[in-house]
Amino acid sequence: MRQLTIVVPTYNERENIGPLTAMLWALPLNNLKLIVVDDGSPDGTGEIAEEIRARRPGLLQTIHRKGKLGLGSAYITGFRAALRAGAEAVGQMDADFSHSPSYLPKFLEALEEADAVFGSRYVPGGQLDERWGIARVLLSWFGNIYARTILGLHVQDTTGGFRVWRRETLLGMPLDSVVSNGYVFQVEMAYVAQRLGYRLHEIPIYFEDRRIGRSKMSLRIQLEASLRVWHVLMLHRRLTPADRLPAT
């Protein structure tokens, strides 16, 4: 099984980062490594991550950025750090326990037959938290249908952020041209991967509402993302498998 490095962007997740790292390292995965990309959290998340790093040398890398620079750039920064460190598979997930670490061994198994594995709320067996209100459910559902329709995406869950990529897949993608810095980043990565002909496999997950803290999603962010989808289309619509970068 491939060596896995998980990238976790954080902003004000001090109560979650300790339990999350403990749960990840309790998984039956050899040499699991973590990269925490903290955007200057005023609640001290970065400092707590540093304390954890000191206790688990070689297993956690911390990247501290000055200010809230955005989800997309945080992931790209983490992906590049993981690739430089020799990761064979690179995962991405939220810090708020919406994504259960328990799925990761299954993701890695599926990665043997795919170029990337996506956790999906919208394939058979996938499920949203029962505590979501109808307005939130409909907004999430519409966002996925909208992006899939505009971009012709085959994956059912275009906005989910629980994914594992092969090293070769990320190396082959033009990450410098991925410009989305909000939640549409997930859509853009899926679209670029599909245009380049990579095999994307979805695994059903239960998406739990965050346990601690407040959601950073809002209607304004969703509306902004819907407009960004058109920019993603214009930017990458001419990509073909021939445009893959050398995976070296």
N, C-alpha and C positions, 0 to 999 in steps of 0.2 A: 504494500500500500504506500502511496506517495507521501512524502513528508509534507505536512500541512502547516501553513502559517495563516493565522486569522488576523485581519485588519479590522479594528474597531474604532471608528471616529467617536469622540466624546465632546460633549458640552454640558456642563452641570450634571454629571452622573456620579457624584461622590458616593452615594449610597448603593449604587449598583455595581461599580467597577470591581470591588473586592469579591462579592459573591459570584459575579460572572466569571472572573478569572479562575476562582476555585472550582467552579463547576466545569469549566473547559478543561482544566488540567486533571480532573477526575475521570475524563473520558478514556476509553481503552484505545488511545491513539499514541503511538510512540513518538517522542520528540516533537510534540505539538508546541508551536511557538506563536506568540502574540505580538502584535504591533498596535499600540494605542496612539492615536493621533488626536491630541487634545488642542482645541482652539481657545486656549487661554481662559479656561473655565474659572469664573470668579468664585465658585464654591469650593475650589481646591482639589478638583478631580485630578489634575496633573500631578499634584504633590502626592496624593494617595497612590497613583500609578508608579511614581518613583519609589515609594516605600515598598511596593510589591516587587518592583524590578530588583531592588537590593536584596530581597529575600529569595528570589528565583533567578539567579544570574544565568544569563545565556538563553532564557526562555521568554523574556519580555523585553521588547524595545519600546521606548517612549519617544514620541516626537512632539515637541511643544511648539505651537504656532502662536504668533502674537495677534490675538483678536479672532473674532468669528469669521473665518475666511470661506466657509461653505462646505457642504457635504461632498460635492463632487471632487473638489480639489483635495479634500482630506483623503478620499479614497485613492485618488491617483498618486498622491504622495506616499501613502501606505503601500500601494501595489509596487511602486518603484523600489521602495526600501526592501520589500519582501523578495523581489526578483534579484536585487543586488546581493542579498544574503543567501541566495541559492535555493529558495523555496521551490518545491516540485509542484505544489498546488497552493493556490492563494484563495482564502475564503474572506467573505465580507458579511458582517452582521451588525445589528443594532446592539447598544449597550443596555437596553431597558428590559430585557427578557421577553420582548415580543417574539424573538426567534429562539426557540429552545435549542441549546447545544446538543441535546440528545439525538438530533437528526444528523449530525455531522458524519458519524461512521457510515451511515447509509449513503450520504452524498458522495463520500470518497469511493465507496464501492461502485456507484453508478458512474463515476468519473472515468473508470476504466474503459467504458464504452461510449463516452461523450467528451466533447471539448469543454463544456461547462455544464454545471448542474444548478438549476434554480429551484428554490423552495417556492411552492405555489399554493396560493389560497383558492385558486379558481379551477383546478383540475379535480376530477372525481376523487373524493377523500379529503380534499382541502377544506378548511373551515376557518371562519372568522370568529373572534370572541363573541359570545352570546350577549355580552354587556354593551356591545356597540348599538347605538340608536339607529333607527331606520334611515335617518338623513345621512349619517356617516357611512352606512353600508352602501347606500345608493351613490354617494359621491365617489367612493372607492371603485365600485362596479363601473360607473360611467367613465371614470378616468382610464380604466383599463380598456374598455370597449372603444373609447375615443382614440387612444394611442394605437391600438391594434388596427383600427380601420384606416386611419390616416397613413400609417407606415406599412401596412400589410404584414404586421408581425404575426408569427405563428405561435409564439408562446402565449399562454393564457394570462399569466401574471406578469405584466410588463413593468409594474412599478415596485415590485417587491425587492427588498434589499438583502435577502438571505441567499447567498450564492457561493459556489466554489468553482474556481477557474483552473484549468491546466496552466502550468507555466508557459507552455508553448503557445497557448491561445492568447494570453496577455501580451507576450512578446510579439506576436503576429499582428496585434491590433495597433493602429496609429493613435496611441493615447494622447499625444500632443494635440490632436485635432478634436478630442472630446472636450467640449467647452461648457456643457451644462454644469451648474454648480449647486443646483437645488435638487428637489426630488425627481425631476425629469432626467437627472443623471442616469438613473436606473434604466429608463426607457432608451436613452441614447446608447448606452453600452449594449443593450440587447439588440438594438437595430444595427449597430456597427458589426456586431458578431454575426448576425444573420446575413447581412449583405456580403460579408467575407466568406460565407459558406460554412461556418463552424456548426457543429452538431450540438444543439441545446436541448438538454433533457430536463423535464420538470418532475419534481417529487412533491406529493401533497403534504402540506404542513398545517398544523393548527396555529393560527396567528393570535397570540394572546395580547390583550391590552397591557400597556406598561404597568408594572407593579408599583413603582415608586416614581414620584416626580410628575411633571406635566408634559403632555404631548406637544411637540413643536410644529405639528401640522395645523394649518388653518385654511379657511376658504380662500383667502387671498393667495396663499401659496399654491393651492390647487388651480386657481384661475390663471395664475402666472405660468404654471406648468403647462396648461392646455395651449397657451400661445407658443411656448417654447417648442412644442412638438413639431410645429411647422418649420421652425428653424432647423431642427434636427433633420427633417426630410430634405430640405434644400441643401444642407451641408454634406450629407452622406449618400444621397440617392444614387450616385454614379459608382459607388464602390462595388467591386466584384472580387471573387476569390483570388484573382491575379494581383490584387493590391495588398495582399498579406505581406507583412514585413518579415524578414528572415528571423526565425525563432532561435537566435543565438545570443 
